Amino acid sequence: MERGAETSGCFNGSADAASSSFIMKVQHLIERCLTFYLDREECAQALFTHAAIDPIITRTVWKELEKTNTEFFRQYNRERVTRKSSLVTMDSNADIENNSSLSSLTQESLEDISSEIKTRISTRRS
């Protein structure tokens, strides 16, 4: 299947694109990106490349995670900068997983994200 067909299939007005289970899948994939100390844009690109997830969706879910996990992301960003500048090996990536965990998104947050994604996708088509 061509990449264009893969990605457009998710966004043909389908409720699937913004469903709670899809958003939770994106959250899980973002959490995997965090273990590799990716920033939001690197994560959005990785999920687009490897999972055909529209970067708008990744960025929207990431921003909601930042809102609900402010302290985690503050610590994560400091740690990410430190690790990138000191070129620490990948073995130490488990540290952030063991020391901090993200709070799951609430049903209300999922509905808000779903609504925002639908709005952004419809605006994008216009």
C-alpha positions as CSV (number, residue, x, y, z in Angstrom):
1,M,0.0,0.0,0.0
2,E,1.3,3.5,-0.8
3,R,2.0,5.9,2.1
4,G,-0.6,8.4,0.8
5,A,-3.2,5.6,0.8
6,E,-2.2,4.6,4.3
7,T,-2.5,8.0,5.8
8,S,-5.5,9.3,3.9
9,G,-7.4,6.1,4.8
10,C,-7.3,7.1,8.5
11,F,-8.7,10.6,7.8
12,N,-11.6,10.2,5.4
13,G,-14.0,11.6,8.0
14,S,-13.8,8.3,9.9
15,A,-14.6,8.4,13.6
16,D,-11.7,6.0,14.0
17,A,-9.1,8.7,13.5
18,A,-10.1,10.5,16.7
19,S,-11.5,7.6,18.7
20,S,-10.4,7.0,22.3
21,S,-8.6,3.8,21.4
22,F,-6.7,5.4,18.6
23,I,-5.7,8.3,20.9
24,M,-4.5,5.8,23.5
25,K,-2.5,4.0,20.8
26,V,-0.8,7.4,19.9
27,Q,-0.2,8.0,23.6
28,H,1.5,4.6,23.9
29,L,3.7,5.3,20.9
30,I,4.6,8.8,22.2
31,E,5.7,7.1,25.5
32,R,7.9,4.8,23.4
33,C,9.4,7.9,21.8
34,L,10.1,9.4,25.2
35,T,12.3,6.4,26.0
36,F,14.5,7.5,23.1
37,Y,14.5,11.1,24.3
38,L,12.9,12.4,21.2
39,D,11.3,15.9,21.3
40,R,7.8,16.6,20.0
41,E,8.8,17.2,16.4
42,E,11.1,14.2,16.2
43,C,8.3,12.0,17.7
44,A,5.7,13.4,15.2
45,Q,8.1,12.6,12.3
46,A,8.9,9.1,13.7
47,L,5.2,8.2,14.1
48,F,4.4,9.5,10.7
49,T,7.3,7.5,9.1
50,H,6.8,4.3,11.0
51,A,3.1,4.2,11.9
52,A,1.5,6.5,9.3
53,I,0.1,8.7,12.0
54,D,-0.6,12.3,11.0
55,P,1.8,14.7,12.8
56,I,-1.2,16.9,13.8
57,I,-2.5,14.0,15.8
58,T,0.8,13.3,17.5
59,R,1.4,17.0,18.3
60,T,-2.2,17.4,19.7
61,V,-1.9,14.3,22.0
62,W,1.6,15.4,23.0
63,K,0.4,18.8,24.0
64,E,-2.4,17.3,26.1
65,L,0.1,15.0,27.8
66,E,2.2,18.1,28.6
67,K,-0.8,19.8,30.1
68,T,-1.6,16.9,32.4
69,N,2.0,16.0,33.2
70,T,3.7,19.4,33.5
71,E,6.4,18.3,36.0
72,F,7.2,15.1,34.1
73,F,7.8,17.1,30.9
74,R,9.8,19.8,32.7
75,Q,12.1,17.0,34.1
76,Y,12.1,15.1,30.8
77,N,13.2,18.2,28.8
78,R,16.0,18.9,31.2
79,E,17.1,15.3,31.1
80,R,16.8,15.1,27.3
81,V,19.1,18.2,26.8
82,T,21.6,16.8,29.3
83,R,21.7,13.4,27.8
84,K,21.9,14.7,24.2
85,S,24.7,17.0,25.1
86,S,26.7,14.3,27.0
87,L,26.0,11.6,24.4
88,V,25.0,9.0,27.0
89,T,24.4,5.5,25.8
90,M,21.0,4.1,25.1
91,D,21.2,1.8,28.1
92,S,20.4,4.7,30.4
93,N,17.1,5.4,28.6
94,A,15.3,3.2,31.2
95,D,16.0,5.8,33.9
96,I,13.1,8.1,33.0
97,E,10.7,5.1,32.7
98,N,11.7,4.0,36.2
99,N,11.7,7.4,37.8
100,S,8.6,9.0,36.4
101,S,5.4,7.8,34.8
102,L,2.8,9.7,32.8
103,S,-0.7,9.9,34.0
104,S,-3.2,8.5,31.5
105,L,-5.5,10.8,29.8
106,T,-9.0,11.1,31.2
107,Q,-12.1,10.3,29.2
108,E,-12.8,14.1,29.1
109,S,-9.3,14.8,27.8
110,L,-9.8,12.1,25.2
111,E,-13.0,13.7,24.0
112,D,-11.4,17.1,23.9
113,I,-8.5,15.8,21.9
114,S,-10.8,13.9,19.6
115,S,-12.8,17.1,18.9
116,E,-9.6,19.1,18.3
117,I,-8.3,16.5,15.9
118,K,-11.5,16.5,13.9
119,T,-11.5,20.3,13.8
120,R,-7.9,20.4,12.6
121,I,-8.4,17.7,10.0
122,S,-11.5,19.4,8.6
123,T,-9.7,22.8,8.5
124,R,-6.8,21.2,6.8
125,R,-9.0,19.8,4.0
126,S,-10.5,23.3,3.3
